[in-house]
């Protein structure tokens, strides 16, 4: 798995507004299921800042999404330039399913 953490310096919004903003883009991300997006967590900080925690099936799938056009679109929409940090995730503790996964294989 491949992890991307996206951060943007956006103004603080209350919980209900953060949910409203997030829900407006969920169709985009459900549409990425066949393009390698496994999970997206929306992030919001009560003192300002927003972003997302994305779990991709591969580095190639993530690289196909995070393009200069993507960055420009977010900056135009939210008024903040996004930053992205990538991580390879080779071991996961999956408490919801009571398992440990190494390189995509349950142990």
N, C-alpha and C positions, 0 to 999 in steps of 0.2 A: 504494500500500500504506500501511497504517497500523500503527504499532508501539505496543505497550503494554508497559511494564516495571513489573512488580509486585514490591514488596519487603515483607517482613515480618521483624520482629525476633523470631526464634525461636531456641531453644537449638541449640547445635551438635550435629550427629549425624554418625556415621561414614558412609563411602561406602555401605556395604551397607544401612544404615537409610535413607539418603536415597533410594536406588534403590527400596527397598520402599515407602516413603511415596509416591514419585512414581508408581510403577506402579499403586498403588491407585486413582489418579484418571484414568488414561489413557482409560478408556472414556468418561468425561465429555467429554474433548476430542476424541476421534475422532468423537463424536456431534455436534460443532460444525462438521464439514466443510461441511455444507449451509447453515450459518448464517454463513459467511464467515471461519472460522478457517483460515488456510493452514498455519501452523506454530506449535508451542509448544516452547520450550526450558525445561526445569526447571533452576532455579538453586539452589545451596547453597554456603554459605561455611563453610570448615572451622572458623572461629572463631565461628560463629553467624550466623544470618540465612538466609533462603530467599526464593524467589520464582519468577518466570517471565518469559520474554521471548516475547511473542506477536506474530505477524505476521497481521494481519487484511486482508481485501481492501478494507475501507473504514472510515471513521470511524463510519458508521452501524452497521455490524456490531459494532464494538468497543463503542460506546455501549450497544447492546442487552444486552451481557453484564455490563458493570461497573455494576451497580445497587446501591442501598443494601442490598438483600436479599443480594446476592453478598458484599458487605463484611461483613455481619453473620454470614453462614454461615462465612466464613473465620475470623473472629474467634472464633466459637464452636468451630470445629474445631481451630484451631491456637493459640488463646490469644493471638493477636497481630492487631492491626488492620492491614490491608494499605494500602499507599500505591501509587498508580498514576501513572505519568508517561507522557504520550502524545506521539508524534512522527509527523509526516507523513514518509514515506520516498519521495521522488520519483525517486531514482537508486539503483540497486543494482549492485554488482560481484558477478557470479555466476560464480565461478571453477569451480564444479562443472560448469557447462555452458558455460564459456568465452564468456561474453557480458556485456555491459553492458545494463541495462534502464533506460529513462527513461519515467516515467509509465505503467508497465505494458507498454511496447513495447520488444522487443529492438532494439538499434541495429546 
